[in-house]
């Protein structure tokens, strides 16, 4: 279930997420353990409930790359630091961060790795 952030207000910023599952076609251009910066802008998105480990695709991480519930790094206090999940078959991928807000020339003054190439990976998958 997705519900409101524990701080009960909108969050906007850039967070770090770690890839922890590459079984999805959407994540085929990423590497296990890779860390990306992702823009966020939401007042809800906290994942609660029963979650199977194999469905966790991405997690909010701190500066050391460790999954965390610290509000500075996990803006909605999502359980298990979940930022994104995949379905059992891997073809459905949902995430809270806004990967679509990255394009060439954006975030030039904010260091980090932004392009998860999820859309390029999806195009490759659906073309084949």
C-alpha positions as CSV (number, residue, x, y, z in Angstrom):
1,X,0.0,0.0,0.0
2,X,1.1,3.6,-0.7
3,X,0.2,6.1,2.0
4,X,1.1,9.6,3.2
5,X,4.6,10.5,4.2
6,X,5.1,10.2,8.0
7,X,6.0,13.9,8.2
8,X,2.6,14.7,6.7
9,X,3.8,17.2,4.2
10,X,5.1,17.4,0.7
11,X,8.8,16.6,0.1
12,X,10.8,17.9,-2.9
13,X,14.5,17.4,-3.5
14,X,17.0,14.9,-4.8
15,X,17.6,11.6,-3.1
16,X,20.0,8.6,-3.6
17,X,18.6,5.3,-4.5
18,X,20.4,1.9,-4.9
19,X,19.6,-0.7,-7.4
20,X,18.9,-4.0,-5.6
21,X,17.1,-6.0,-8.3
22,X,17.9,-6.1,-12.0
23,X,15.4,-8.8,-13.0
24,X,13.0,-6.3,-14.6
25,X,13.4,-5.3,-18.3
26,X,13.1,-1.7,-17.0
27,X,16.4,-2.1,-15.1
28,X,18.4,-4.0,-17.6
29,X,20.7,-1.1,-18.2
30,X,21.6,-0.7,-14.5
31,X,24.0,-2.6,-12.4
32,X,23.2,-4.3,-9.1
33,X,24.3,-2.0,-6.3
34,X,24.6,1.1,-8.5
35,X,23.5,4.3,-6.8
36,X,21.6,7.0,-8.6
37,X,20.4,10.5,-7.7
38,X,16.7,10.8,-8.3
39,X,14.4,13.9,-8.1
40,X,11.4,13.5,-5.8
41,X,8.3,15.6,-5.3
42,X,5.5,14.0,-3.4
43,X,3.4,14.1,-0.2
44,X,2.7,10.4,-0.2
45,X,4.5,7.3,-1.3
46,X,5.4,5.5,1.9
47,X,5.2,1.8,1.3
48,X,3.6,-0.2,4.1
49,X,2.4,-3.8,4.3
50,X,3.7,-7.2,3.4
51,X,6.5,-7.1,0.8
52,X,8.4,-9.9,-0.8
53,X,12.2,-9.3,-0.9
54,X,12.4,-10.3,-4.6
55,X,10.0,-7.4,-5.4
56,X,12.2,-4.7,-4.0
57,X,13.9,-3.0,-6.9
58,X,15.4,0.2,-5.5
59,X,15.9,1.5,-2.0
60,X,16.6,5.0,-0.5
61,X,20.1,5.1,0.8
62,X,22.3,7.4,2.9
63,X,25.6,8.9,1.9
64,X,27.4,5.5,2.6
65,X,24.9,3.7,0.3
66,X,23.1,2.0,3.2
67,X,19.3,1.6,3.1
68,X,17.8,3.9,5.8
69,X,14.7,5.2,7.3
70,X,16.4,8.5,8.2
71,X,14.0,11.2,6.8
72,X,17.0,13.1,5.3
73,X,17.4,10.2,2.8
74,X,14.1,8.4,2.9
75,X,11.6,11.2,2.4
76,X,8.5,9.3,3.1
77,X,9.8,6.8,5.7
78,X,9.0,3.9,3.4
79,X,9.4,0.5,5.1
80,X,12.7,-1.3,4.2
81,X,13.7,2.0,2.6
82,X,11.7,0.9,-0.6
83,X,11.8,3.5,-3.4
84,X,10.7,1.2,-6.2
85,X,9.2,-2.3,-6.7
86,X,8.8,-4.8,-9.5
87,X,6.0,-7.4,-10.1
88,X,6.8,-11.1,-9.7
89,X,7.3,-11.3,-13.5
90,X,9.4,-8.1,-13.5
91,X,7.5,-6.4,-16.3
92,X,5.7,-4.0,-14.0
93,X,8.0,-1.4,-12.4
94,X,6.8,1.3,-10.0
95,X,8.9,3.9,-8.3
96,X,8.4,7.0,-6.3
97,X,11.3,9.1,-7.7
98,X,10.8,11.0,-10.9
99,X,13.4,9.5,-13.3
100,X,11.5,11.3,-16.2
101,X,12.7,14.6,-14.8
102,X,16.2,13.9,-16.0
103,X,17.4,15.0,-19.5
104,X,20.8,16.1,-20.9
105,X,21.8,19.4,-19.4
106,X,19.8,19.2,-16.2
107,X,21.3,19.0,-12.7
108,X,24.7,20.3,-14.0
109,X,25.5,21.9,-10.7
110,X,24.4,18.9,-8.6
111,X,26.9,16.1,-8.9
112,X,25.7,12.6,-9.3
113,X,24.6,9.8,-11.5
114,X,21.0,10.5,-12.7
115,X,20.3,8.5,-15.9
116,X,19.0,5.1,-14.9
117,X,18.1,4.5,-18.6
118,X,14.9,2.8,-17.6
119,X,13.1,4.2,-20.6
120,X,15.8,3.1,-23.0
121,X,15.8,-0.3,-21.4
122,X,12.0,-0.5,-21.8
123,X,12.2,0.5,-25.5
124,X,14.8,-2.2,-26.1
125,X,12.6,-4.8,-24.3
126,X,9.4,-3.9,-26.2
127,X,11.2,-3.8,-29.6
128,X,12.5,-7.3,-29.1
